[in-house]
Amino acid sequence: MVSAATGLKNWHRVVSTGSKPEDLAQILAEDAVFHSPVVHTPQEGRAKVMAYLTAAGSVLGNDTFQYVREIVDGENAVLEFTNELDGIHINGVDIIRFNKEGKITDFKVMVRPMKAMNKVWEMMAAQLEATQAEGGAR
């Protein structure tokens, strides 16, 4: 059985190289689910999870992003992160579950404070909209 520690190595590799869709596809289970801090319904399936994580990589992947704490237990990992967007300090948590192959099956994000959540929502919505427009133009 593969533990979360093995899956996390792959996650950190993908994040450190820009969260590219082709890299994310390799570490996401087909039936992966994403839980957004602002979207009320879970986003189900590899394609949707990949879209959200790619957008998050574009929005949050700046020089101030860093994971500051990790807790790993069996198939689960909790990663606390900090970041700054437009002068707003962000503190968040990624809660990730991995399957026995080390692929991500469940990814939940929580962000605080409210001002930070609003900024992330604003920038993520714009990024997802731009990505959909690009996909529609192809």
C-alpha positions in Angstrom: 0.0 0.0 0.0 1.2 3.5 -0.9 1.1 6.1 1.8 0.3 9.8 1.6 4.0 10.4 2.0 4.7 8.9 -1.4 1.8 10.8 -3.0 3.0 14.0 -1.4 6.4 13.7 -3.1 4.6 13.7 -6.4 2.3 16.6 -5.4 5.3 18.8 -4.3 7.1 18.0 -7.6 4.1 19.0 -9.7 3.6 22.2 -7.6 7.3 23.2 -7.9 7.2 22.9 -11.7 4.1 25.1 -12.1 1.1 22.7 -11.7 0.9 22.0 -15.4 -2.2 20.1 -16.5 -0.3 17.2 -18.0 1.6 16.7 -14.7 -1.5 17.0 -12.6 -3.3 14.4 -14.8 -0.6 11.9 -13.8 -1.2 12.3 -10.1 -5.0 12.6 -10.0 -7.3 9.6 -9.8 -10.0 9.4 -12.5 -12.7 9.8 -9.9 -10.9 12.6 -8.0 -13.1 15.2 -6.2 -12.2 18.9 -5.4 -13.8 20.9 -2.6 -13.4 24.6 -3.1 -13.6 27.1 -0.2 -16.2 29.1 -2.2 -18.0 26.6 -4.5 -20.7 24.8 -2.6 -20.8 21.6 -4.7 -17.9 19.2 -5.0 -16.2 19.2 -8.4 -16.0 15.6 -9.5 -13.8 13.9 -12.0 -10.1 14.3 -13.1 -10.8 17.0 -15.7 -12.6 19.3 -13.3 -10.1 18.8 -10.5 -7.3 19.4 -12.9 -8.9 22.7 -14.0 -9.3 24.0 -10.5 -5.8 22.9 -9.4 -4.2 24.4 -12.6 -6.1 27.7 -11.9 -4.9 27.6 -8.3 -1.4 27.1 -9.5 -1.6 30.1 -11.7 -3.2 32.3 -9.0 -1.3 31.2 -6.0 2.0 30.1 -7.5 4.0 33.2 -6.8 7.2 33.9 -4.9 5.3 34.2 -1.6 3.6 30.8 -1.6 5.0 28.3 0.8 3.9 25.3 2.7 4.6 25.9 6.4 3.3 22.7 8.0 2.5 19.1 6.9 0.7 16.4 8.8 0.6 13.0 7.2 -1.3 10.0 8.5 -1.9 6.9 6.4 -3.7 8.0 3.2 -4.3 11.5 4.4 -2.2 14.7 4.4 -2.9 18.2 5.7 -0.7 21.0 4.4 -0.9 24.5 5.8 0.2 27.2 3.4 0.7 31.0 3.4 0.8 33.4 0.5 0.2 37.0 -0.4 -2.0 38.3 -3.2 -2.3 42.1 -3.9 -1.0 42.8 -0.4 -3.5 40.5 1.3 -2.0 37.8 3.5 -3.5 34.4 2.9 -3.5 31.4 5.3 -4.9 28.2 4.0 -5.0 24.4 4.3 -5.0 21.7 1.7 -6.5 18.4 2.9 -5.6 15.6 0.5 -6.5 11.9 0.4 -4.5 9.5 -1.7 -5.5 6.0 -3.1 -3.3 2.9 -2.8 -1.6 3.9 -6.1 -0.6 7.3 -4.5 -3.0 9.3 -6.7 -5.1 12.1 -5.3 -8.7 11.1 -4.7 -10.0 14.0 -2.7 -8.6 17.6 -2.4 -10.2 20.1 -0.1 -9.0 23.7 0.3 -9.8 26.0 3.2 -8.7 29.7 3.3 -8.7 32.4 5.9 -9.3 35.2 6.7 -12.5 36.3 4.8 -10.7 39.1 3.0 -8.2 36.5 1.7 -10.9 34.1 0.7 -12.7 36.8 -1.3 -9.4 37.7 -3.1 -8.7 34.0 -4.0 -12.3 33.7 -5.2 -12.0 36.8 -7.4 -8.7 35.7 -8.9 -9.7 32.0 -9.3 -13.0 33.0 -11.1 -11.1 35.1 -13.5 -8.5 32.4 -14.2 -11.1 29.7 -14.7 -13.1 32.0 -17.0 -10.0 32.8 -19.1 -9.1 29.1 -19.3 -12.7 28.2 -20.5 -12.5 31.0 -23.1 -9.1 29.6 -24.4 -10.6 26.1 -24.5 -13.7 27.3 -26.4 -11.5 29.1 -28.9 -9.6 26.0 -29.9 
